[in-house]
Amino acid sequence: MEFDFPPFRPPSEAGSYLIRVVRGCYWNRCAFCGMYKDVKFCIRKKEEILRDIDNLPKYFPRSKTAFLADSDPLVHKDIVEIVKYLNEKYELERITSYTRIKTICRMPEEKLEELKEAGLKRIHVGLESGDREVLELIQKGIIPEEAVKAGRKARKYFEVTYYVITGLGGVERSEKHAKNTAKVINDAKPTFVRVRNLTVLPNAPISKMIGKEITLLNAKQQLEELRSLIENINSETYLTCDHVSNYLFSKNGPIFFGVSGFLPDEKDEMLEEIDLAIKNVELMEKSGEKVLTSNDMYKLGLITL
């Protein structure tokens, strides 16, 4: 094929043009992640990227948004020119990109300003946890202070999405993980918080930690951690569980789809929804019916990620 399709994109970019600026992930050490383990990191030539931009209408329906991949397109030395070319060619309402916290921390504000002027509107960033111990355990390569710095810095120029993974610290660190993650969100003030629940992939290094350093959360514990996270977020943000990993399942199908809403305004309604789900799980398990998490469903081959 002439077009180099990126293998991953956020659910919110389902209708976007997809442009692969880099291949793989230059860090590629995060224990929970299996996305790029078999992809050698490389930065694509500018000419190849511009050719793909020219050919977007051949491969995608007409769109007013575009997404840049793989893990961190902002490290490309020509990223400002690429964004500008893309925006001018298609007059887009929004251009979005993955990036890393370290990248934003290192990038001069003049470069961020140039990217904004070129047309970059939103960035997707993996926070995963705001707890120092959990970040170390999963080899994220950042500390909480850097996550706060990057969030505050980037918000001057873009909409910022921070991803959080419930269950990432296991049962052992659940309370600290939730509360310290909420603290970072309160200080960094991202525009969006997108929640994923830890689902262990066979090729992810964290698979070797399960049953040792990490005990996976059951359905009730997953809900309780999510509740604690939301309860402790006081800054203005939109939190959403927009992924199948957040679902809980009975033998008849999903019984919980996650929650979404503006914080802090809709916090009470979100907590009430979680409390109701906790009661339902307790009743089902009391009657002898097991409630399945995304890990259970993935192992059974009943969901894909």
C-alpha positions in Angstrom: 0.0 0.0 0.0 1.1 3.5 -0.7 -0.4 4.9 2.5 1.2 4.2 5.9 -1.8 3.7 8.2 -1.1 4.2 12.0 -2.1 1.1 14.0 -3.7 3.0 16.9 -5.8 6.0 17.6 -8.1 7.2 20.4 -11.8 6.4 20.2 -12.6 10.1 19.9 -10.6 10.2 16.6 -12.7 7.5 14.9 -13.9 9.9 12.2 -10.5 11.7 11.7 -7.9 11.6 9.0 -5.0 9.5 10.4 -1.5 10.5 9.6 1.5 8.5 10.7 4.4 10.9 11.5 6.6 8.5 13.5 6.5 4.7 13.8 6.4 3.1 17.2 7.5 4.5 20.5 11.0 5.7 21.3 10.4 5.0 25.0 8.6 1.7 24.7 9.3 0.6 28.2 5.9 1.1 29.9 5.1 -2.2 31.6 1.4 -2.1 30.9 1.6 -1.3 27.2 1.8 -3.8 24.4 1.0 -1.4 21.6 4.4 -0.9 19.9 6.5 -3.8 21.3 7.1 -5.3 17.9 7.6 -1.9 16.1 11.1 -0.4 15.7 10.9 3.3 16.4 11.7 5.5 13.4 10.9 9.1 12.3 9.3 9.1 8.9 10.7 11.4 6.2 8.8 14.6 5.7 8.3 13.9 2.0 6.6 10.6 2.8 4.3 12.3 5.3 3.4 15.1 3.0 2.6 12.6 0.2 0.3 10.7 2.6 -1.4 14.0 3.4 -2.0 14.7 -0.3 -3.5 11.2 -0.6 -5.9 11.3 2.4 -9.1 11.6 0.3 -8.2 8.3 -1.4 -8.3 6.4 1.9 -10.6 8.3 4.2 -14.1 9.8 4.0 -14.2 13.6 4.0 -13.3 14.8 7.5 -12.9 18.1 9.4 -10.5 16.6 11.9 -7.1 14.9 11.8 -5.0 12.8 14.1 -1.2 12.4 14.2 0.4 9.2 15.2 2.3 7.0 16.4 3.3 7.6 20.0 4.9 11.0 19.9 4.8 12.9 16.5 5.9 16.2 18.3 9.5 14.9 18.3 9.6 15.2 14.5 11.9 18.1 13.6 9.5 19.3 10.9 6.3 18.9 12.9 5.3 22.5 12.6 5.6 22.4 8.8 3.7 19.1 8.7 0.8 20.5 10.8 0.7 23.7 8.8 0.6 21.9 5.5 -2.1 19.5 6.7 -4.2 22.4 8.1 -3.9 24.6 5.0 -4.7 21.8 2.6 -7.9 20.7 4.2 -9.0 23.7 6.4 -9.5 21.4 9.4 -11.5 22.3 12.6 -9.1 20.2 14.8 -5.7 18.6 14.5 -4.8 16.3 17.4 -1.7 14.3 18.3 -0.3 11.8 20.8 2.7 13.0 22.7 4.6 12.3 26.0 4.9 14.3 29.2 8.7 14.4 28.8 8.4 15.9 25.4 6.1 18.8 26.5 8.4 19.4 29.5 11.4 19.7 27.2 9.8 21.7 24.4 10.4 25.5 24.3 7.2 27.5 24.6 8.0 29.2 21.4 7.7 25.8 19.6 4.4 25.1 21.3 3.2 28.6 20.2 4.2 27.8 16.6 2.3 24.5 16.7 -0.8 26.2 17.9 -0.5 28.8 15.1 0.0 26.0 12.6 -3.3 24.4 13.7 -2.6 21.8 16.4 -5.6 22.0 18.8 -5.4 19.0 21.1 -2.9 16.6 22.5 -3.4 13.1 24.0 -1.0 12.3 26.8 -0.5 9.2 28.9 -0.5 10.1 32.6 -1.6 6.6 33.7 -1.0 7.4 37.4 -0.1 10.3 39.6 1.5 8.1 42.3 5.3 8.1 42.3 5.5 4.4 43.3 3.1 3.2 40.6 4.9 5.3 38.0 8.2 3.7 39.0 6.7 0.2 39.1 5.4 0.5 35.5 8.5 2.2 34.2 6.6 5.2 32.9 9.8 7.3 32.9 8.1 10.4 34.5 7.5 11.7 38.0 4.3 13.4 39.2 5.9 16.9 39.2 6.7 16.5 35.5 3.1 15.6 34.8 1.9 18.7 36.5 4.4 20.9 34.7 3.5 19.5 31.3 -0.2 19.9 31.9 0.0 23.5 33.0 2.4 24.3 30.1 0.4 22.6 27.4 -2.9 24.1 28.5 -1.7 27.6 27.5 -1.8 26.4 23.9 -3.9 23.3 23.5 -6.8 21.2 24.8 -5.1 18.5 26.8 -6.3 14.9 27.4 -4.7 12.9 30.2 -5.2 9.1 30.2 -5.5 7.3 33.6 -5.5 3.6 34.1 -7.6 2.3 37.0 -6.1 -0.9 38.6 -2.6 0.0 37.5 -1.2 -0.2 41.1 -3.2 -3.4 41.9 -5.1 -4.0 45.1 -1.9 -3.1 46.9 -1.7 0.5 45.9 -5.3 1.2 44.9 -6.0 4.0 47.4 -2.8 5.8 46.8 -3.0 5.5 43.1 -6.5 7.0 43.0 -5.9 9.9 45.4 -2.4 10.8 44.0 -3.7 10.7 40.4 -6.6 13.0 41.4 -4.0 15.3 43.0 -2.0 15.5 39.8 -5.2 16.2 37.8 -6.2 18.9 40.2 -2.8 20.6 39.8 -2.3 20.0 36.0 -5.8 20.8 35.0 -6.2 18.8 31.8 -9.2 19.6 29.6 -10.2 15.9 29.5 -9.5 12.8 31.6 -10.0 9.5 29.8 -10.1 6.4 32.0 -9.0 2.9 31.0 -9.0 -0.1 33.3 -5.8 -2.2 33.3 -6.3 -5.1 30.9 -3.2 -7.3 30.8 -2.0 -8.1 27.3 0.2 -11.2 26.9 3.1 -9.2 25.3 3.1 -6.5 28.0 5.8 -6.8 30.7 3.2 -6.2 33.4 1.9 -9.7 32.7 4.9 -11.1 34.7 4.0 -8.9 37.7 0.5 -10.2 38.1 0.2 -12.3 41.3 3.5 -11.0 42.5 3.8 -7.2 42.7 0.3 -6.6 41.5 -3.0 -8.2 42.4 -5.7 -7.4 39.8 -8.8 -5.6 41.0 -12.1 -7.5 41.0 -15.3 -5.8 39.8 -16.2 -4.2 43.1 -12.7 -3.0 43.7 -12.5 -1.5 40.2 -15.7 0.5 40.9 -14.4 1.6 44.3 -11.1 2.9 42.8 -12.9 4.8 40.1 -15.2 6.3 42.7 -12.2 7.4 44.8 -10.5 9.0 41.7 -13.6 11.0 40.8 -14.4 11.9 44.4 -11.0 13.5 44.8 -10.9 15.5 41.5 -11.9 19.1 42.2 -10.6 20.9 39.2 -12.7 21.6 36.1 -12.3 18.8 33.6 -14.4 16.4 31.5 -13.9 12.8 32.7 -15.0 9.9 30.5 -14.7 6.1 30.6 -14.9 5.8 26.8 -13.4 2.4 26.4 -14.6 -1.3 26.7 -11.9 -1.9 29.4 -14.2 0.1 31.8 -17.2 -2.2 31.3 -18.3 -4.8 33.7 -20.2 -7.9 32.5 -22.7 -10.5 33.7 -23.4 -13.7 31.9 -26.1 -11.8 30.0 -24.0 -8.9 28.9 -22.6 -5.6 30.1 -24.0 -4.2 33.4 -21.8 -1.1 33.7 -20.4 1.1 30.9 -18.4 3.5 32.9 -19.4 7.1 33.6 -18.9 10.5 31.9 -19.4 14.0 32.9 -18.1 17.5 33.8 -16.2 17.8 37.0 -16.9 19.1 39.6 -20.5 20.0 38.4 -21.7 16.5 37.7 -19.6 14.7 40.3 -22.6 13.8 42.5 -24.5 12.2 39.7 -21.4 10.2 38.6 -20.8 9.0 42.1 -24.4 7.9 42.5 -24.2 5.9 39.3 -21.0 4.2 40.6 -22.7 3.5 44.0 -25.6 1.9 42.2 -23.2 -0.3 40.2 -21.4 -1.3 43.4 -24.7 -2.4 45.0 -25.6 -4.4 41.8 -22.3 -6.1 41.9 -22.7 -7.0 45.6 -26.2 -8.4 45.0 -25.1 -10.4 42.0 -22.1 -11.9 43.8 -24.2 -12.6 46.9 -26.5 -14.7 44.7 -23.5 -16.6 43.3 -23.1 -14.9 40.0 -19.6 -13.7 39.1 -19.2 -10.2 37.6 -16.5 -10.1 35.0 -14.0 -7.4 34.4 -12.3 -6.6 31.1 -9.4 -8.9 32.2 -11.8 -11.8 32.6 -13.5 -11.1 29.2 -10.2 -10.7 27.4 -8.9 -14.0 28.8 -12.1 -15.7 27.6 -11.6 -14.1 24.1 -14.9 -12.3 24.4 -13.5 -8.8 23.9 -10.7 -7.2 22.0 -8.8 -4.0 22.8 
